[in-house]
């Protein structure tokens, strides 16, 4: 479909020109400032079409678009996510042979059975449906996808705001900071994992966690940074020092996977100050402090680094053998009760950033949705997506109490699909929907992968400039409209357009 990055740039420039003419010509139908004061982007990492439905089914027995938080969002689009190249290192070219072809994506032709047999989850992914096979090829990783969303550049898998020639590229929070806005990034996975890193750093490899952490904390553009990755706690929220006394000297498992000992000790001592800041990072790791920050009873004038007392995820990686059972949870496993929810962290970030008179830019990631998808964990992916949905509801409530929709742009999407959940008979009935079993009941479904997919994913938007997103449409996918029912005509944008929309909304 698109043969080169230059082709994408041309289309994006044309759309931006339309956007600028509308904005500069006073064509807004709504009242309020010429540009949004606040821009909020929410990313449910690895959410396939039906991931949204699974959570809505369990949460309220309805479809995603019928949940109040989504029903209130009038702009609904699809979005392509493929990278420039599936290489994990730079290939020194702007040309791409990758694309998204709706005809191939929805091909129901029965072909010779082939596929991922007994993947890492032990599931059988053998399929004779041509469309499923197509969607499991040429997929992006979260680094390339995050880079596209945050910088508008398609690049190689593994890159964090670095193009396919190895050059660092400008990203959205840098632009927001230059415009005088407060900036924040929060996630349910490690604070410097691929997607949050794409909104706060530049690096040739997503796996350079210590270097990315150092960059985000010392030279990055963020005022608030929150996420997992605590070096002193395990996935069940237990202190490593209590499990193994040698951990008191940082000798425990993966103690410094995400943050080096030097930066961690400076954070604990209150001496790590980002470039240009007048105050050091305020380290918050106690659940009660997150809740106080969210409630407005705790305040700090400098940058805030919130790292809940847990290793890799707030909840998804917890172990039933340690936590015990809880039938009220979709997974049946008791929660980590010593960490905040993504909803609480979202409220906390908004409370901190909202003090800035020039407005804010916030990225909220439900990162562990992707982790549960890789593991084909129906219960846990629902838990993660429901927490994301509650965070979205919290954003809506904050806007309506502290701002308004004439000065705030909210975009909700994912960075790519993952694991292709479909109906239980989808091996013979192509693209069969999952079965809604009602509120509080697990929907009936079958997984078709344990990896990312090249599907057109879902986008919602609300508020100032939201309607202008339609000007970025690159094509129509009639089957996306007919089978998923997300929008009326299947119009879709590209992931690089999220950056284009955000950049225009910030006045650049």
NORHU-V20212 format. One record per helix or strand of 3 or more residues. SS is the DSSP state (H for helix, E for strand). FROM is the first residue (numbers start at 1). LEN is the number of residues. If there is no record, write none. Layout:
ss->SS from->FROM len->LEN
ss->SS from->FROM len->LEN
This chain:
ss->H from->5 len->20
ss->E from->38 len->6
ss->H from->49 len->12
ss->H from->64 len->3
ss->H from->68 len->4
ss->E from->75 len->6
ss->H from->102 len->4
ss->E from->110 len->5
ss->E from->127 len->3
ss->H from->130 len->6
ss->H from->142 len->10
ss->H from->172 len->7
ss->E from->182 len->9
ss->H from->194 len->5
ss->H from->209 len->10
ss->E from->224 len->5
ss->H from->240 len->4
ss->H from->245 len->5
ss->H from->261 len->9
ss->E from->282 len->3
ss->H from->287 len->9
ss->E from->304 len->3
ss->H from->320 len->4
ss->H from->342 len->12
ss->E from->360 len->6
ss->H from->368 len->7
ss->H from->378 len->25
ss->E from->408 len->6
ss->E from->457 len->7
ss->H from->466 len->7
ss->H from->478 len->7
ss->E from->491 len->4
ss->H from->496 len->10
